């Protein structure tokens, strides 16, 4: 079966081949593509936006085409579909212009029945939760960086709303949509009740299927939050919880990714956006400088190491669908506390695989972290439960067979 993927990032296999730098995102694409490549039933072609200019080639049997903003047009995708002649077209992500142009191309070529749109996040909904309880004055504040780029937290929400309109138009056109949670199913049915919905869980980055969290090897009283770069990720709320926990655990350490805003050059301070500036101000105001650590950009190996050395992993977002970070922590067995948002409950059973709390109740976030810190038996029990649950949800074999079943259904080989 000839399958065409449209992705929003270059797959690691391709970037390694081209020696091109990419952001460490889209881990589910890497995991699933690796399994598909090794399956003789599938011939895979991948199209993606390229920062390295227009490019094309083949690596390990995978055909690839990189496009620039210049050729991100409907006609480009029409030409590619005609050239590749796929049996199934799989569009990953709904909020991008290229996703919209691709589905318009599919409509023009009358191959919507052969096209599957995959839900990642949903910016049309995320925009409603963008501010994440930030103070009014912070939402509308500007740094020099923001003034130059005309982009602060308010404008960030507006950008999400703008891409959300494109997303809704894409979903309204789609005939086949895949997701994985009750949350995305509910939204899809409200936007396009006539579309066929296929459930398929995600295969995550392969290294997270190896190894097991062990408290003996973890740094006690350490917390890891995998992202802190914009408001939805809720890092400012985690800081509130930290001020509670520090009274009982004066040795507590909070780790996250990204550049350290506490020790930067003058040039870096000029480049700082208003959300990062707010985090910096709060960390200093709350006297947390000795407790908060920014680790920079972590590749897959270093991310896995950070999970394994953490006492607790926290997802403090104001909205998510099914966060890959939660899935990766569960696969490794890292004790988890997560905000009860979006589709998290489809991944994590409260008080069995970890703890779930209302995202804005930071005192409950602190309470559940304390429960794990205070009891090794609780930590070990939820660690074992979460690993077992994740092994099912993120089963590579099950998810591979399921996506191929979906492709066959769309192609017309299966009637159900």
C-alpha positions in Angstrom: 0.0 0.0 0.0 1.4 3.4 -1.0 0.9 5.8 1.9 1.6 9.6 1.8 2.2 11.4 5.0 2.1 15.2 5.5 3.9 16.1 8.7 4.7 19.4 10.4 8.3 18.3 11.1 11.2 16.5 9.4 11.4 12.9 10.8 14.5 12.2 12.8 15.5 9.5 10.3 15.6 12.1 7.5 17.2 14.8 9.6 20.0 12.5 10.6 20.5 11.5 7.0 20.6 15.1 5.9 22.5 16.2 9.0 19.9 18.9 9.5 18.9 20.4 12.8 15.3 20.0 13.9 13.4 20.6 17.0 12.9 17.6 19.3 9.1 17.4 18.7 6.8 15.0 17.0 8.1 11.9 18.8 4.9 9.9 17.9 5.8 10.4 14.2 9.2 9.0 14.7 7.9 6.0 16.6 5.1 5.1 14.2 7.1 5.8 11.0 9.9 3.5 12.2 7.5 0.6 12.6 5.7 1.3 9.3 9.1 1.4 7.5 9.8 -2.2 8.7 6.3 -3.4 7.6 6.3 -4.9 4.1 2.7 -3.9 3.6 3.5 -0.2 3.5 5.4 2.0 1.1 5.9 5.4 2.8 6.4 8.9 1.3 6.7 11.8 3.7 6.2 15.5 2.9 7.1 18.2 5.4 8.0 21.9 5.7 11.7 22.4 5.4 13.9 25.1 6.8 16.8 23.8 4.6 15.2 24.7 1.3 13.4 22.5 -1.1 14.7 18.9 -1.0 13.8 15.4 -2.0 15.3 11.9 -1.8 15.1 8.5 -0.2 16.4 7.0 3.0 15.8 3.4 4.2 13.1 3.0 1.6 11.2 6.2 2.6 10.7 8.8 -0.1 10.7 12.3 1.3 9.9 15.8 0.0 10.6 19.0 1.9 8.8 22.2 0.9 9.3 25.8 1.8 6.8 28.6 2.5 7.1 29.6 -1.2 5.6 26.4 -2.4 3.2 25.8 0.4 0.3 26.2 -2.0 -2.7 24.0 -3.0 -1.2 23.4 -6.4 2.0 22.1 -5.0 0.1 19.4 -3.1 -2.0 18.7 -6.2 1.1 18.0 -8.1 2.6 15.9 -5.4 -0.5 13.7 -5.1 -0.6 13.2 -8.9 3.1 12.3 -8.9 3.1 9.9 -5.9 -0.4 8.4 -6.6 -0.9 7.3 -3.0 -3.6 4.8 -1.9 -4.0 6.7 1.4 -3.1 10.3 2.3 -2.5 10.9 6.1 -2.4 14.5 7.3 -0.9 14.9 10.7 -2.1 18.0 12.5 -5.0 20.3 11.7 -3.8 23.8 12.6 -1.3 24.4 9.8 -1.7 26.2 6.5 -0.1 23.2 4.8 -2.6 20.8 6.2 -5.4 23.1 4.9 -3.8 23.4 1.5 -3.4 19.6 1.3 -7.0 18.9 2.1 -8.1 21.5 -0.5 -5.9 19.6 -3.0 -7.5 16.3 -2.0 -10.9 17.9 -2.5 -9.9 19.2 -5.9 -8.7 15.7 -6.9 -11.8 14.1 -5.4 -9.7 11.9 -3.1 -11.1 13.0 0.2 -12.4 9.4 0.8 -8.8 8.3 0.7 -7.6 11.0 3.1 -7.2 10.7 6.9 -6.8 13.7 9.1 -5.0 13.0 12.4 -5.7 15.1 15.5 -2.7 16.2 17.5 -3.9 19.2 19.5 -6.8 21.4 18.6 -5.8 25.1 18.6 -9.4 26.2 18.1 -10.0 24.8 21.6 -6.5 25.5 23.1 -7.0 29.2 22.4 -9.8 29.2 25.0 -7.4 28.1 27.7 -4.3 30.0 26.5 -4.1 32.5 29.3 -4.0 29.8 32.0 -5.0 32.1 34.9 -2.3 34.7 34.2 -2.8 38.2 35.7 -4.4 40.7 33.4 -1.4 43.0 33.4 0.9 40.1 32.4 -1.3 39.1 29.5 -1.1 42.6 28.0 2.4 43.4 28.9 5.3 43.8 26.4 9.0 43.3 26.5 11.2 44.9 23.9 11.2 41.5 22.1 7.4 41.6 22.0 7.3 45.1 20.7 9.7 44.4 17.9 7.8 41.2 16.8 4.3 42.6 17.8 3.8 39.4 19.7 3.0 39.2 23.4 0.7 36.7 25.4 -2.4 38.4 24.0 -1.2 38.1 20.5 -0.2 34.5 21.2 -3.8 33.7 21.9 -4.9 35.6 18.8 -2.5 33.4 16.7 -4.1 30.3 18.2 -7.5 31.6 17.3 -6.3 32.4 13.8 -4.9 28.9 13.2 -8.0 27.5 14.9 -10.2 29.0 12.1 -8.0 27.2 9.5 -8.3 24.0 11.6 -12.1 24.1 11.7 -12.2 24.6 8.0 -9.9 21.6 7.5 -12.0 19.4 9.8 -15.3 20.5 8.1 -13.9 19.2 4.8 -12.5 16.0 6.1 -14.3 12.7 5.7 -12.0 10.5 7.8 -10.5 11.7 11.1 -8.4 9.8 13.6 -8.0 10.6 17.3 -7.4 8.9 20.6 -9.4 10.5 23.4 -13.0 11.2 24.4 -12.0 14.8 24.4 -11.0 15.0 20.7 -13.9 12.7 19.7 -16.4 15.1 21.4 -14.9 18.1 19.6 -14.7 16.4 16.2 -18.4 15.3 16.4 -19.4 18.9 17.2 -17.4 20.3 14.3 -18.1 17.6 11.7 -20.7 15.0 12.8 -20.7 13.2 9.4 -17.0 12.4 9.4 -15.9 8.8 10.2 -13.9 8.8 13.4 -11.1 6.2 13.9 -9.5 5.7 17.3 -5.8 4.9 17.3 -3.4 5.3 20.2 0.1 6.7 19.7 3.4 4.9 19.4 6.0 7.0 21.2 9.7 7.4 20.8 11.3 3.9 21.0 13.9 4.6 23.6 11.1 5.2 26.2 10.0 1.6 25.8 13.4 0.6 27.4 14.4 1.0 31.0 12.4 1.3 34.2 12.2 4.1 36.8 13.8 3.1 40.2 13.5 5.4 43.2 16.9 4.3 44.3 18.4 5.9 41.2 16.2 9.0 41.3 17.0 12.4 42.9 14.6 12.5 45.9 12.3 15.5 46.2 12.9 16.5 42.5 10.1 17.4 40.1 10.3 17.5 36.4 8.1 19.6 34.1 8.9 18.9 30.4 7.9 22.3 28.9 7.7 25.8 30.2 7.9 27.9 27.1 4.4 29.3 26.8 1.4 29.9 29.1 -0.6 26.7 28.3 2.1 24.6 29.8 1.3 26.1 33.2 4.8 26.4 34.6 3.8 29.6 36.5 1.2 27.4 38.3 3.8 24.9 39.2 5.8 27.7 40.9 2.8 28.4 43.1 2.8 24.7 44.2 6.5 24.9 44.8 6.1 27.6 47.3 3.9 25.3 49.3 6.1 22.3 49.0 9.3 24.1 50.0 8.0 24.5 53.6 8.1 20.8 54.1 10.9 19.9 51.6 13.5 22.7 51.8 15.7 20.6 49.5 13.1 20.4 46.7 14.3 21.0 43.1 12.2 21.8 40.1 13.6 21.0 36.7 12.3 22.1 33.3 13.6 22.5 29.7 14.5 25.7 28.0 17.1 28.5 28.4 17.7 29.7 31.9 16.2 33.2 32.2 17.9 33.8 35.6 21.4 33.9 34.3 21.5 35.4 30.9 23.4 38.0 28.9 22.1 41.5 28.1 21.4 40.4 24.5 19.4 37.4 25.8 17.4 39.6 28.2 16.5 41.8 25.2 15.3 38.8 23.3 13.1 37.6 26.3 9.4 37.4 25.7 6.8 38.6 28.3 5.9 35.1 29.5 9.5 34.2 30.2 10.0 37.6 31.8 7.1 36.9 34.1 8.5 33.5 35.1 11.8 35.2 35.9 10.1 37.8 38.0 8.0 35.2 39.9 11.0 32.9 40.6 12.9 35.8 42.1 9.9 37.2 44.0 9.0 33.8 45.5 12.7 33.3 46.4 12.9 30.1 44.3 16.2 30.9 42.5 18.0 28.1 44.3 15.2 25.6 43.6 14.4 26.0 39.9 16.7 24.7 37.1 16.4 25.2 33.4 18.1 22.4 31.4 18.1 23.8 27.9 16.9 21.9 24.9 17.0 18.1 25.6 17.3 15.5 22.9 15.6 12.2 23.2 18.4 10.5 25.2 18.7 13.4 27.7 15.0 13.7 28.1 14.7 10.0 29.0 17.6 10.4 31.5 15.8 13.3 33.1 12.6 11.4 33.5 14.4 8.5 35.1 16.3 10.7 37.6 13.1 12.5 38.7 11.1 11.7 41.8 7.9 13.0 40.3 6.9 14.1 36.8 4.2 16.9 36.6 2.0 17.9 33.7 0.6 21.2 34.8 -0.9 22.4 31.5 -4.2 24.2 31.2 -5.2 22.1 28.2 -3.8 19.0 26.4 -5.2 16.2 24.3 -3.0 13.2 25.2 0.4 14.7 26.2 3.3 12.6 24.9 5.3 13.5 28.0 2.7 11.8 30.2 2.8 8.7 28.0 6.6 8.7 28.1 6.7 9.1 31.9 4.2 6.2 32.2 6.2 3.9 29.9 9.2 4.4 32.2 7.2 4.2 35.4 7.9 7.7 36.7 5.3 8.7 39.3 3.0 11.3 37.7 0.8 14.1 38.9 -1.2 15.7 36.1 -3.8 18.4 35.6 -7.2 17.0 34.7 -7.5 18.6 31.3 -8.5 17.4 27.8 -7.9 13.7 27.3 -5.6 13.0 30.2 -8.1 10.7 31.9 -7.9 8.4 28.8 -4.3 7.9 29.6 -4.0 8.0 33.3 -6.3 6.4 35.9 -6.6 8.7 38.9 -5.1 7.3 42.2 -4.1 4.1 40.3 -1.5 5.2 37.7 -0.9 8.6 39.3 -2.8 11.6 40.6 -5.1 14.0 38.7 -6.0 17.5 40.0 -8.0 20.5 38.7 -5.4 22.5 36.8 -5.9 25.7 38.7 -5.9 24.1 42.1 -2.2 24.4 42.8 -2.6 23.5 46.4 -3.9 20.1 45.3 -0.9 19.8 42.9 1.3 20.4 45.9 -0.7 17.9 48.0 -0.3 15.0 45.5 3.4 15.7 45.0 3.7 15.5 48.8 1.9 12.2 48.9 4.5 10.7 46.5 7.4 12.3 48.3 6.2 11.1 51.6 5.5 7.4 50.7 7.8 5.2 48.8 5.2 2.5 48.7 2.7 4.9 46.9 5.5 6.0 44.5 6.4 2.4 43.7 2.8 1.2 43.4 1.7 3.9 40.9 5.0 3.4 39.0 4.2 -0.3 38.4 0.6 0.5 37.5 1.4 3.2 35.1 4.0 1.1 33.3 1.4 -1.7 32.8 -1.2 0.7 31.6 1.1 2.5 29.2 2.4 -0.8 27.8 -1.2 -1.4 26.6 -2.0 2.2 25.5 1.2 2.7 23.6 1.8 -0.9 22.4 3.9 -0.6 19.2 2.5 -3.8 17.7 -1.1 -3.0 18.5 -0.9 0.6 17.3 0.9 -0.5 14.1 -1.8 -3.1 13.3 -4.5 -0.6 14.1 -3.2 2.2 11.8 -2.7 -0.3 8.9 -6.3 -1.5 9.6 -7.5 2.1 9.3 -5.5 2.5 6.1 -7.1 -0.6 4.6 -10.5 0.5 5.6 -10.0 3.9 3.9 -8.5 2.2 0.9 -11.5 0.0 0.7 -10.1 -3.4 1.5 -12.1 -3.7 4.7 -15.8 -3.0 5.1 -15.8 -2.0 8.8 
